[in-house]
Amino acid sequence: MLVDVIRHQYEKLGNALRALMSLTMPAPQRIAHAMRELALAFPDRPVPEWAAKHVRTIRSIAGSDGDTEARAQALGELQLNQLSAAFLELYTVASREYWTA
């Protein structure tokens, strides 16, 4: 059962990363899509320990109040880079969890 949960998280985080890398959507929409996928990956609290640091970083930058698209428009280049890096690191950790589960 835990493997199914980790597989689901891995899939949703992959979707989030693909949304962030989209060349057809504006940045605010990409971030909002990625945040929806993050919410689907970790619907329950608390977030697993292996993901907690990165999820906290992502939520502190992009917010988690549902108005992510509006908040994303105000993000600067440094914050966008930090957000992308946090999602990439989270996906990397999720990959390790998935392949070792």
C-alpha positions in Angstrom: 0.0 0.0 0.0 2.8 2.4 0.8 4.3 1.7 -2.6 1.0 2.8 -4.2 1.0 6.1 -2.2 4.6 6.8 -3.2 3.8 5.9 -6.8 0.9 8.4 -6.8 3.2 11.1 -5.2 5.9 10.5 -7.8 3.4 10.7 -10.7 1.9 14.0 -9.4 5.3 15.5 -8.8 6.3 14.5 -12.3 3.2 16.3 -13.6 4.1 19.4 -11.6 7.6 19.4 -13.0 6.2 19.0 -16.6 3.8 21.9 -16.0 6.6 24.1 -14.8 8.6 23.3 -17.9 5.7 24.0 -20.3 6.6 26.3 -23.2 3.0 27.1 -24.0 1.6 28.4 -20.7 2.5 31.7 -19.0 4.5 31.4 -15.8 1.5 32.1 -13.4 -0.5 29.3 -15.0 2.4 26.9 -14.9 2.9 27.6 -11.2 -0.8 27.3 -10.4 -0.9 23.9 -12.3 2.2 22.7 -10.4 0.7 23.7 -7.1 -2.5 21.8 -7.9 -0.4 18.7 -8.6 1.5 19.2 -5.4 -1.8 19.4 -3.5 -2.8 16.1 -5.1 0.5 14.5 -4.3 0.2 15.4 -0.6 -3.5 15.8 0.3 -3.1 14.8 3.9 -1.1 16.4 6.6 1.5 15.9 7.7 3.7 15.8 4.6 6.1 12.8 4.7 9.4 13.7 6.3 11.3 13.1 3.0 9.3 15.8 1.3 8.6 18.3 4.1 11.5 20.6 3.6 10.9 21.1 -0.1 7.1 21.4 0.2 7.6 24.1 2.9 9.9 26.0 0.6 7.5 25.7 -2.3 4.5 26.8 -0.3 6.4 29.7 1.3 7.2 31.0 -2.2 4.1 30.2 -4.1 1.6 30.2 -1.3 -1.0 27.5 -0.7 -4.2 29.5 -0.3 -5.7 28.8 -3.7 -4.9 32.1 -5.3 -1.5 30.9 -6.5 -1.9 32.4 -10.0 -2.3 35.9 -8.7 0.6 35.5 -6.3 2.8 34.0 -9.0 2.5 37.1 -11.1 4.3 39.0 -8.4 7.2 36.6 -8.1 10.6 37.9 -9.2 13.1 36.0 -11.2 15.0 34.8 -8.1 11.9 33.5 -6.5 10.9 31.7 -9.7 14.3 30.1 -9.9 14.0 29.0 -6.2 10.6 27.6 -6.8 11.8 25.6 -9.9 14.8 24.3 -8.0 12.7 23.2 -5.0 10.3 21.4 -7.3 13.2 19.7 -9.1 14.8 18.7 -5.8 11.5 17.4 -4.5 11.0 15.3 -7.7 14.5 13.9 -7.3 13.9 12.9 -3.7 10.5 11.4 -4.8 12.3 9.4 -7.5 14.6 7.9 -4.9 11.7 7.1 -2.6 9.8 5.5 -5.6 12.6 3.4 -6.8 13.6 2.2 -3.3 10.0 1.5 -2.1 
